[in-house]
Amino acid sequence: MQSENAGASGAELMVYFIDDDRHILQSVGQTLELEGLQVETFLSAEEALRNLQTDWPGVLVSDINMPGMDGLQLMQALQKVDSETPVILVTGHGDISTAVSAMREGAYDFIEKPFSNERLLDTIRRAMDKRRLTLENRDLRRELQEQNAPGPRILGRTPAIQRLRRVLQQIMNTPADILLFGETGVGKELVARYLHEHSNRREHNFVAINCGAVPENLIESELFGHEAGAFTGADKRRIGKFEHANGGTLFLDEIESMPLSLQVKILRVLEERKVERLGSNTLIPLDLRVIAATKISLKEMADRGEFRSDLYYRLNTVAVEIPSLQDRLEDVPLLFEHFALVAAARYQQEIVPLKPEQRHRLLTHNWPGNVRELRNLAERYVIMGEECSFDMEHMLGEPEIQSRRTLTEKVELYEQTLIREALAAHHGSIKDSLVALGLPRKTLYDKMKKYGISRQDFRESE
């Protein structure tokens, strides 16, 4: 379970406290730990500085007057490492003017001795909020820059999408056929194009065919091609998709829709790596990779006799499951921003910043249409601006979906929604959500585990 102080990249936000007085160091350290903060204490500024680096996920609290490097010198040294790290200075009465001057130079705040625990904790938490937002914005910018290479991009930084990228990297140049599995709208064709455009086949054709969109009487000609006169209406030779993709990649989308009568012929091409045009007796050698995609289990279809098991096992040499948007909710703000930027450029419109309640809706929606649904919403938002509806249940037909659920399912959905809304309203804070929901801590943790809810899902709703 992630801490409610988790930062943008999942790292724990922490506090470094520096003071040359051991008694103050121990007392403040214990106070912060009792409040659930992760804290490390240091007797010298030099020791703390050795542990600091760019993107360090935390807040620094330091006494000003110390032997050797003092608090001001520590702040100045830290600014060279990461100028946006919040520094809170602890000062005696005679150092007030020094502390005020330090704030003009970039200190986050200062606290005068003697200070109350409440004053210290309030200042630290505000500084942590600022640091969290800084790191989140850096992550968003970095992610967009890293994905700014030519060709298709797979945006996201959640564990699910990072695993997907690692798998795709491993199989990028393999000649083996690949089976993609994922819900409608997750981006199966995007993944297929990504594999092709980043592989050693990118100089050749990427050929896509939707097996469910081509009439059954034409799909054989589409795939294999035909000679002139092969059948009525075949006035001239046609190069089929297999042949056109030679040297590159053939993408068979909705492979589950392919007629059984055609599946045996597809299997033969995949095994022999040769194709024969309709009306011809000549076999044409093929050097291509076939990527098939499906939204339902081909294994279950094969068990029911609705899909050839031998074709399933041939395609299943390398299987890749693409996560749904519900499994990567933290990526929603990044994806929305990306799609909005693309739409703004296309329509030459300016983007109206999202309101907090709209951001909340993005993070708590179920996304039955996955990335495609999010992209359409972002495009509509750019076109309509503040007039764009974020009432997703009515806009996307959610009540109809809910009406088909059992009473237990509806109760669980409502309970899950309340938990998500509480976490989103309190930026993922467990402590505040406990109060809002009136639940014991263990009960909330158990329910979050049951519904697969992580507080990280709501960290960007601040």
C-alpha positions, -999 to 999 in steps of 0.1 A, spaced: 0 0 0 14 34 -10 18 61 15 -5 91 13 27 111 9 37 93 -23 51 115 -49 45 117 -87 68 89 -96 56 67 -67 85 75 -44 78 83 -8 78 120 0 100 126 30 115 152 53 152 159 61 156 177 94 190 192 102 200 207 135 233 204 155 214 200 188 208 163 194 179 169 218 160 190 193 168 166 165 154 136 184 123 154 196 114 168 162 122 135 145 98 116 168 71 142 164 72 139 126 73 101 127 42 100 150 24 121 123 31 94 97 59 113 79 90 96 67 119 116 83 157 114 84 177 136 108 212 150 104 235 168 128 253 187 100 243 203 67 273 187 49 259 152 58 224 160 45 237 176 13 255 144 3 221 127 2 203 153 -19 200 152 -57 177 164 -85 141 152 -82 147 142 -46 111 136 -33 110 156 -2 112 188 19 143 201 38 140 217 73 172 232 86 184 253 115 201 285 103 229 287 129 252 256 128 289 251 129 306 245 95 280 249 67 250 268 81 214 266 69 217 295 44 248 279 28 230 246 26 200 262 9 223 279 -16 241 246 -23 208 228 -28 196 254 -52 225 244 -75 212 208 -73 175 214 -76 163 250 -71 127 239 -66 132 218 -35 113 235 -7 136 246 22 122 256 55 146 275 78 144 274 116 156 306 132 161 322 165 146 357 173 178 375 163 178 359 128 144 371 116 158 396 91 182 369 78 153 345 73 132 371 55 161 378 32 165 340 26 129 338 15 136 364 -11 164 342 -23 142 311 -26 135 297 8 100 282 11 93 296 46 109 301 80 99 291 116 109 311 146 121 293 178 104 282 200 78 268 176 47 246 181 44 212 166 12 224 148 31 253 131 59 230 120 36 203 107 14 228 88 44 243 71 59 210 62 26 197 47 21 228 26 57 224 14 51 188 6 21 197 -15 42 221 -35 70 195 -39 45 168 -50 30 191 -76 64 201 -89 75 165 -93 42 156 -110 46 184 -135 82 173 -142 70 137 -148 44 149 -172 68 170 -192 95 143 -192 70 117 -203 58 138 -232 94 146 -242 105 110 -240 76 100 -262 82 128 -287 101 105 -312 87 100 -347 61 73 -351 35 59 -328 39 65 -291 28 45 -261 22 71 -234 20 63 -197 41 58 -166 20 34 -145 35 -1 -137 11 -17 -162 21 4 -192 58 2 -182 56 -36 -182 39 -34 -216 67 -13 -230 93 -37 -216 76 -66 -233 73 -48 -266 110 -39 -264 119 -76 -259 99 -88 -289 104 -58 -312 126 -76 -337 115 -111 -332 102 -128 -364 76 -147 -344 39 -140 -349 22 -120 -321 -12 -121 -306 -25 -89 -289 -54 -92 -265 -73 -62 -250 -107 -46 -246 -122 -25 -273 -105 9 -275 -72 0 -256 -51 7 -287 -43 -27 -302 -36 -12 -337 -14 15 -321 6 -12 -303 9 -31 -336 21 0 -354 45 8 -326 61 -27 -329 64 -22 -367 77 14 -367 104 7 -341 115 -26 -355 139 -36 -383 109 -39 -406 100 -3 -405 113 4 -440 87 -20 -454 49 -18 -454 26 -20 -424 -7 -35 -437 -38 -36 -415 -70 -54 -422 -101 -56 -400 -113 -92 -403 -147 -82 -391 -152 -53 -415 -145 -71 -448 -174 -91 -464 -168 -128 -462 -169 -133 -500 -141 -107 -504 -118 -113 -475 -100 -142 -493 -92 -120 -523 -82 -92 -499 -57 -114 -481 -43 -135 -509 -49 -114 -540 -61 -128 -573 -51 -131 -610 -72 -115 -637 -102 -137 -645 -99 -157 -613 -136 -151 -607 -164 -129 -620 -155 -93 -617 -117 -99 -614 -108 -78 -644 -71 -74 -634 -45 -88 -611 -47 -77 -575 -19 -79 -549 -32 -92 -516 -25 -80 -482 0 -108 -474 20 -100 -505 18 -63 -500 31 -67 -465 61 -88 -476 92 -77 -457 70 -58 -432 41 -64 -409 5 -77 -415 -20 -67 -388 -51 -88 -386 -75 -70 -363 -106 -87 -348 -91 -121 -358 -120 -137 -339 -143 -126 -367 -124 -146 -394 -146 -173 -410 -137 -209 -400 -134 -218 -437 -107 -192 -442 -88 -200 -410 -73 -232 -424 -59 -213 -453 -44 -186 -431 -28 -213 -410 -12 -228 -441 3 -194 -451 16 -188 -416 33 -222 -414 47 -223 -450 54 -185 -453 42 -187 -488 10 -173 -505 -8 -182 -537 -30 -157 -554 -65 -169 -564 -64 -183 -599 -27 -189 -598 -5 -220 -592 26 -200 -582 37 -198 -546 52 -165 -535 77 -166 -507 69 -143 -477 91 -126 -452 67 -109 -428 56 -108 -393 19 -113 -385 3 -95 -356 -32 -106 -348 -55 -88 -323 -86 -99 -304 -109 -85 -277 -121 -120 -266 -104 -152 -256 -95 -173 -286 -88 -202 -263 -124 -202 -251 -136 -198 -286 -114 -228 -297 -128 -248 -268 -163 -241 -281 -153 -250 -316 -158 -214 -328 -121 -209 -337 -95 -233 -349 -73 -245 -321 -43 -251 -344 -45 -215 -356 -49 -202 -321 -17 -220 -310 1 -208 -341 -8 -172 -334 -2 -175 -296 36 -180 -300 40 -146 -283 9 -132 -265 7 -96 -253 -21 -83 -231 -28 -46 -233 -41 -31 -201 -74 -13 -200 -76 23 -189 -92 12 -157 -59 -6 -149 -39 25 -155 -60 54 -141 -29 74 -132 -22 78 -169 -55 95 -176 -43 131 -170 -12 126 -192 -32 110 -220 -59 137 -218 -33 164 -220 -16 147 -250 -49 142 -269 -60 178 -261 -27 192 -274 -31 172 -306 -67 183 -311 -58 219 -303 -31 219 -330 -55 203 -355 -84 227 -349 -62 257 -341 -79 262 -307 -66 271 -273 -70 247 -245 -92 259 -215 -76 245 -183 -95 218 -166 -116 226 -135 -109 205 -104 -143 188 -107 -136 179 -143 -102 164 -134 -120 145 -106 -144 131 -131 -116 119 -154 -99 100 -125 -131 84 -112 -148 73 -144 -148 36 -154 -138 43 -190 -157 14 -207 -144 27 -241 -108 29 -228 -83 52 -245 -105 57 -276 -132 72 -253 -107 94 -236 -93 107 -269 -128 115 -281 -136 134 -249 -104 154 -251 -111 163 -287 -147 173 -279 -134 194 -249 -110 213 -272 -138 220 -296 -164 230 -271 -143 243 -242 -163 249 -210 -195 238 -228 -182 202 -230 -201 179 -208 -181 158 -183 -213 141 -171 -200 108 -183 -227 85 -170 -254 102 -192 -231 110 -220 -218 75 -224 -248 54 -214 -235 43 -180 -270 39 -165 -280 13 -191 -249 -7 -182 -256 -4 -145 -292 -15 -150 -280 -50 -161 -260 -55 -128 -273 -74 -99 -282 -57 -66 -249 -69 -50 -230 -55 -80 -248 -22 -78 -241 -19 -41 -204 -27 -46 -202 -2 -75 -218 25 -53 -194 17 -24 -164 18 -47 -176 51 -61 -179 67 -27 -144 55 -17 -129 68 -50 -147 102 -45 -135 105 -10 -99 98 -20 -101 121 -49 -116 149 -28 -87 146 -3 -60 140 -29 -54 104 -19 -51 112 19 -61 81 39 -64 100 71 -89 126 57 -108 100 37 -113 79 69 -130 109 85 -151 116 55 -163 80 51 -166 73 88 -146 40 84 -119 24 105 -85 24 88 -84 -14 84 -119 -15 69 -109 12 43 -77 -7 34 -96 -39 30 -122 -23 7 -95 -6 -13 -77 -39 -18 -110 -56 -27 -117 -30 -54 -81 -26 -66 -80 11 -56 -47 28 -49 -44 63 -34 -19 70 -63 -49 70 -86 -59 104 -71 -26 121 -66 -29 143 -97 -64 156 -88 -48 183 -66 
